Amino acid sequence: MSVARFIADQRTLYRVPVAFCCALLGVSVSWFYKWASRQPTKTARRRAKVDAAVATEFTARRGLHGSPGLFVDLREQGWTVSERTVADSMRRPGLVARKMKRRNGLTRQDKTKAKFPDLLRRDFTASAVNTRWVGDITEIPTAAGKLYLATVIDLYSRRLLGAATSRHPDADLACAAIEMAIAARGGLDAIHGVIFHTDRGSTYTADAFTRLCRDSGIRQSMGRVGSCFDNAAAEAFLSTLEWEVLSRHEFTDPDHAQRVVVNVG
């Protein structure tokens, strides 16, 4: 920070007289006012424009994006900036993104059950609707216990097809989400042969769930235990939900949480 900027900040932030600061630092008052009346440099004008754009986008994103996210947003808008420049623009006015609470992992493997192969191998794209689905289960803490949410997402449209809730993360919950997805797509004929990719949790290897998938013509696929990247598309959706919706609420009970989640879905 320059001497002149320091003096200006003392005057603006703490009402310290300019003459006092100048005398203390051994500079003349006229020198300071010459600095204060100078025209902003090209660099300063550019910095001010970037700062304004970052602040506008930060507000538009409801304070949920940090410098990496805002960097991508601004580049998509045509700005030529680096992530470090965006971080500097956030630091000057004290813009800090909301921190996301990490959820507890729910994957509990049942080693007595047969496992399904990984049919996606981290390729989370699809050439048409109802060819590849992904799903996961997350817990939503409330003041009166937990609510569990099971999801089903179509990788082609990125649409949330199934969003079932329950107070127990069991096979019935996973089945409910799949049944919702089947109904949303018009029945069994429309989804026959679809791949449904999940983690290797006992919920998805339970007899009731595997039987439902088999009877519905759904091909199960599973990633490795302990690797979030093997089910990254489903993890990304839940992370976004937790960051942009769940972290903004303090739920009194599971019914309260369910109302919020259903409205989002």
C-alpha positions as CSV (number, residue, x, y, z in Angstrom):
1,M,0.0,0.0,0.0
2,S,1.3,3.5,-0.9
3,V,1.9,6.2,1.7
4,A,-0.8,8.4,0.1
5,R,-3.3,5.6,0.1
6,F,-2.6,4.9,3.7
7,I,-3.2,8.5,4.6
8,A,-6.4,8.5,2.6
9,D,-7.6,5.4,4.3
10,Q,-6.9,6.8,7.8
11,R,-9.0,9.9,6.9
12,T,-11.9,7.9,5.4
13,L,-12.0,5.0,7.8
14,Y,-10.9,6.6,11.1
15,R,-11.3,10.4,10.6
16,V,-7.7,11.0,11.2
17,P,-6.7,14.5,10.0
18,V,-4.6,14.6,6.8
19,A,-2.3,17.2,8.3
20,F,-1.6,14.9,11.3
21,C,-0.8,11.8,9.2
22,C,1.4,13.9,6.8
23,A,3.4,15.3,9.7
24,L,3.7,11.9,11.2
25,L,5.0,10.3,8.0
26,G,7.2,13.3,6.9
27,V,5.3,14.2,3.8
28,S,3.8,17.5,2.8
29,V,0.0,18.2,2.8
30,S,0.3,19.7,-0.7
31,W,1.9,16.5,-2.0
32,F,-1.0,14.4,-0.6
33,Y,-3.7,16.6,-2.2
34,K,-1.8,16.5,-5.5
35,W,-1.9,12.7,-5.3
36,A,-5.6,12.8,-4.4
37,S,-6.6,15.0,-7.3
38,R,-4.7,13.0,-9.9
39,Q,-6.5,11.3,-12.7
40,P,-6.9,7.5,-12.3
41,T,-4.5,5.5,-14.4
42,K,-5.6,3.1,-17.0
43,T,-4.8,0.2,-14.7
44,A,-6.9,1.8,-11.9
45,R,-9.9,2.3,-14.2
46,R,-9.6,-1.3,-15.4
47,R,-9.4,-2.5,-11.8
48,A,-12.5,-0.5,-10.9
49,K,-14.5,-2.1,-13.7
50,V,-13.5,-5.6,-12.8
51,D,-14.3,-4.9,-9.1
52,A,-17.8,-3.8,-10.1
53,A,-18.3,-6.8,-12.4
54,V,-17.2,-9.2,-9.7
55,A,-19.5,-7.5,-7.1
56,T,-22.4,-7.7,-9.4
57,E,-21.9,-11.3,-10.3
58,F,-21.3,-12.2,-6.6
59,T,-24.7,-10.7,-5.7
60,A,-26.4,-12.4,-8.7
61,R,-25.0,-15.7,-7.4
62,R,-26.4,-15.0,-3.9
63,G,-22.9,-15.1,-2.4
64,L,-22.5,-18.8,-3.2
65,H,-19.6,-18.6,-5.7
66,G,-16.0,-18.0,-4.7
67,S,-13.3,-16.8,-7.0
68,P,-13.1,-20.1,-9.1
69,G,-16.9,-20.0,-9.8
70,L,-16.9,-16.2,-10.5
71,F,-13.9,-16.6,-12.7
72,V,-15.8,-19.0,-14.9
73,D,-18.9,-16.8,-14.9
74,L,-17.0,-13.7,-15.9
75,R,-15.0,-15.5,-18.7
76,E,-18.3,-16.7,-20.1
77,Q,-19.5,-13.1,-20.2
78,G,-16.4,-12.1,-22.2
79,W,-14.1,-10.8,-19.5
80,T,-10.4,-11.4,-19.9
81,V,-9.4,-12.0,-16.3
82,S,-7.5,-14.6,-14.2
83,E,-8.8,-16.4,-11.1
84,R,-6.2,-14.4,-9.1
85,T,-7.6,-11.1,-10.4
86,V,-11.1,-12.2,-9.4
87,A,-9.8,-13.2,-5.9
88,D,-8.2,-9.8,-5.5
89,S,-11.4,-8.1,-6.5
90,M,-13.3,-10.1,-3.9
91,R,-10.8,-9.4,-1.2
92,R,-10.8,-5.6,-1.5
93,P,-14.5,-5.1,-0.5
94,G,-14.4,-8.2,1.8
95,L,-16.6,-10.5,-0.4
96,V,-16.6,-14.1,1.0
97,A,-18.5,-16.9,-0.5
98,R,-20.8,-19.0,1.7
99,K,-19.1,-22.2,2.9
100,M,-20.8,-25.5,2.2
101,K,-21.2,-27.9,5.0
102,R,-19.9,-31.4,4.1
103,R,-22.4,-34.2,4.4
104,N,-21.7,-37.5,6.0
105,G,-21.2,-40.4,3.6
106,L,-24.0,-42.9,3.7
107,T,-22.3,-45.7,1.7
108,R,-22.3,-48.9,3.7
109,Q,-21.3,-51.9,1.7
110,D,-23.0,-55.3,2.2
111,K,-20.1,-57.7,1.3
112,T,-22.5,-60.6,1.1
113,K,-24.3,-59.2,-1.9
114,A,-23.2,-59.5,-5.5
115,K,-21.7,-56.4,-7.0
116,F,-22.6,-54.8,-10.4
117,P,-19.9,-53.7,-12.9
118,D,-19.2,-50.0,-13.6
119,L,-20.8,-49.5,-17.0
120,L,-20.1,-45.7,-17.1
121,R,-16.4,-45.6,-16.1
122,R,-16.7,-41.9,-15.3
123,D,-18.3,-41.0,-18.7
124,F,-21.3,-39.0,-17.5
125,T,-22.7,-38.2,-20.9
126,A,-25.6,-39.7,-22.7
127,S,-26.6,-39.8,-26.4
128,A,-30.4,-39.8,-25.7
129,V,-32.9,-39.7,-22.9
130,N,-33.5,-42.8,-20.8
131,T,-30.1,-44.4,-21.7
132,R,-28.1,-43.4,-18.6
133,W,-29.4,-42.4,-15.2
134,V,-27.4,-41.8,-12.0
135,G,-28.6,-41.6,-8.4
136,D,-27.5,-41.1,-4.8
137,I,-28.8,-40.7,-1.3
138,T,-28.1,-37.8,1.1
139,E,-29.1,-37.0,4.7
140,I,-30.7,-33.7,5.7
141,P,-30.2,-32.9,9.4
142,T,-33.1,-31.2,11.3
143,A,-33.7,-30.2,14.9
144,A,-35.9,-33.3,15.3
145,G,-34.0,-36.0,13.4
146,K,-32.8,-36.6,10.0
147,L,-34.6,-36.8,6.6
148,Y,-33.1,-38.8,3.8
149,L,-33.4,-37.9,0.1
150,A,-32.9,-40.4,-2.8
151,T,-32.4,-39.0,-6.3
152,V,-32.5,-40.2,-9.9
153,I,-31.1,-38.0,-12.7
154,D,-31.1,-38.4,-16.4
155,L,-27.6,-37.7,-17.8
156,Y,-28.9,-36.6,-21.2
157,S,-31.3,-33.9,-20.0
158,R,-29.8,-33.5,-16.5
159,R,-33.4,-33.5,-15.3
160,L,-34.2,-34.7,-11.8
161,L,-36.6,-37.6,-12.4
162,G,-37.0,-39.0,-8.9
163,A,-36.7,-37.3,-5.5
164,A,-38.1,-39.5,-2.8
165,T,-37.8,-38.7,0.9
166,S,-37.9,-40.9,4.0
167,R,-36.7,-41.0,7.6
168,H,-34.8,-44.2,6.8
169,P,-32.1,-44.6,4.1
170,D,-33.3,-48.0,3.1
171,A,-34.2,-50.0,0.0
172,D,-37.8,-48.7,0.1
173,L,-36.5,-45.1,-0.3
174,A,-34.3,-46.1,-3.3
175,C,-37.2,-48.0,-4.8
176,A,-39.5,-45.0,-4.4
177,A,-37.1,-42.8,-6.2
178,I,-36.8,-45.2,-9.1
179,E,-40.6,-45.6,-9.3
180,M,-41.0,-41.9,-9.5
181,A,-38.4,-41.7,-12.4
182,I,-40.2,-44.5,-14.3
183,A,-43.6,-42.7,-13.9
184,A,-42.0,-39.4,-15.0
185,R,-40.8,-41.0,-18.2
186,G,-44.1,-42.6,-19.1
187,G,-43.7,-46.2,-17.9
188,L,-41.6,-49.3,-18.3
189,D,-41.6,-49.4,-22.1
190,A,-40.0,-46.0,-22.3
191,I,-37.1,-46.7,-20.0
192,H,-36.4,-50.4,-20.8
193,G,-32.6,-51.0,-20.9
194,V,-31.6,-47.8,-19.1
195,I,-28.4,-47.9,-17.1
196,F,-28.8,-46.7,-13.5
197,H,-25.4,-45.9,-11.9
198,T,-24.9,-45.6,-8.1
199,D,-22.4,-46.2,-5.4
200,R,-22.0,-49.7,-3.9
201,G,-24.0,-49.0,-0.8
202,S,-26.1,-51.8,0.7
203,T,-29.3,-49.8,-0.2
204,Y,-28.6,-50.4,-3.9
205,T,-27.6,-54.0,-3.5
206,A,-30.6,-54.9,-1.3
207,D,-32.8,-57.7,-2.7
208,A,-35.9,-55.5,-3.0
209,F,-34.1,-52.8,-5.0
210,T,-32.2,-55.2,-7.3
211,R,-35.4,-57.1,-8.0
212,L,-37.3,-53.9,-8.9
213,C,-34.5,-52.9,-11.3
214,R,-34.5,-56.4,-12.9
215,D,-38.2,-56.5,-13.3
216,S,-38.2,-53.0,-14.7
217,G,-35.5,-53.7,-17.3
218,I,-33.0,-51.4,-15.6
219,R,-29.3,-52.3,-15.8
220,Q,-27.5,-51.5,-12.6
221,S,-24.0,-50.0,-12.6
222,M,-21.8,-49.2,-9.6
223,G,-18.6,-47.3,-9.0
224,R,-15.9,-48.2,-6.5
225,V,-16.2,-47.9,-2.8
226,G,-14.8,-44.6,-1.4
227,S,-14.4,-42.9,-4.8
228,C,-16.7,-39.9,-5.3
229,F,-15.4,-39.5,-8.8
230,D,-17.0,-42.7,-9.9
231,N,-20.4,-41.2,-9.3
232,A,-19.5,-37.5,-9.8
233,A,-22.6,-36.4,-11.6
234,A,-24.9,-37.5,-8.8
235,E,-22.5,-36.1,-6.2
236,A,-22.4,-32.8,-8.0
237,F,-26.2,-32.5,-8.0
238,L,-26.4,-33.1,-4.3
239,S,-23.5,-30.7,-3.6
240,T,-25.3,-28.0,-5.5
241,L,-28.6,-28.7,-3.6
242,E,-26.8,-28.6,-0.3
243,W,-24.9,-25.4,-1.1
244,E,-27.7,-23.4,-2.7
245,V,-30.8,-24.7,-0.9
246,L,-30.2,-26.8,2.3
247,S,-27.4,-24.6,3.7
248,R,-29.8,-21.6,3.6
249,H,-32.3,-23.2,5.9
250,E,-32.5,-24.3,9.6
251,F,-35.0,-27.2,9.5
252,T,-37.2,-27.7,12.6
253,D,-38.2,-31.2,11.7
254,P,-38.2,-33.7,8.8
255,D,-41.6,-32.5,7.6
256,H,-40.2,-29.0,7.3
257,A,-37.2,-30.3,5.3
258,Q,-39.4,-32.4,3.1
259,R,-41.6,-29.4,2.1
260,V,-38.5,-27.4,1.1
261,V,-37.0,-30.2,-0.9
262,V,-40.3,-31.0,-2.7
263,N,-40.7,-27.4,-3.7
264,V,-37.2,-27.3,-5.1
265,G,-37.8,-30.5,-7.1
